[in-house]
Amino acid sequence: MNRIAESELIVNSRGAIYHLDVKPDEISTNIITVGDPDRVGEVSKHFDKVEVKRAHREFVTHTGYIGKKRVSVVSTGIGTDNIDIVFNELDALVNIDFATRTVNQELKQLSIIRIGTSGSLQRDFPVDSFLASTHGLGIDNLMNFYDVQANDTGNLILNEFITQTGLSGKVSAPYINACDEGLLKQFDRGFHKGITVTCPGFYGPQGRVLRLGLSNPGFIDKLSDFKYKDLIISNFEMETAGIYGLGAALGHKTISLNALIANRITGAFSKDPGATVNALIEKTLGIIASN
């Protein structure tokens, strides 16, 4: 086994992974990710017991129990650059021996559920409803740094996406991955379904105009009109494609659940987004506890 250098796998003085400041015994294989560090406590307050609380920068981790099931909730911050940090470090915590700095012979599979917010791109997917992302389609460039390839179905979807949206060559090459089918079955009832597009920003990349014009001003309409067989683009945000891409490459099960707090087609915004997110948290934890 090749030893991983100190500059590549950074472990701090207490034996914890660098950014998360979490040790291998402080993380569960059942993980909920949230963007907002303050949302970690909003999830863990529903735990029957909390045994670990760690915080470093925007990364907050609470590990505890729902009944007999051990669960960790981890904040990622915003964007796939942060997803790159969190997912590589979560994988390292369960699949790399920190003492020998070598990859374990037997690899563990994490089950990772994102609870986040998003903007709907379909008129009939209203604010304050929930969505489970069947696919994450990234226009943010993260997975293009890794030696991974889309499968045949993914390439067909990507080719159709480029054709229908007129994606400019100035924008990074898109990539796509599907969620875990087993997790999707658990979140079937009460959730809209669709492809989530992950953007590298909140304003121009998501078609918002304040003082700067857009290079592709009709992009939102092209996204909402997209169709490939029975697939549509349902929403966009800033993390899902990275979660699905790294999850698939590392062999973990992932699904992204979205509280739709805006509808970019109708212009509506939730009157109480916090209540919608809390409802999604409670629904998600109920499903986790029953599976």
Secondary structure, DSSP 8 states (H G I E B T S, - for coil): -----TTTS-B-TTS-BTTT---GGG--SEEEEESSHHHHHHHHTTSSEEEEEEEETTEEEEEEEETTEEEEEEE--SSHHHHHHHHHHHHHHHHEETTTTEE-SS----EEEEEEEEEE-STTS-TTEEEEEEEEEE-S-GGGGSS----HHHHHHHHHHHHHHT--TTS---EEEE--HHHHHHT-TT-EEEEEEE-S-SSGGGT--SSS--SSTTHHHHHHH-EETTEEEEEEESSHHHHHHHHHHHT-EEEEEEEEEEETTTTEE-S-HHHHHHHHHHHHHHHHHH-
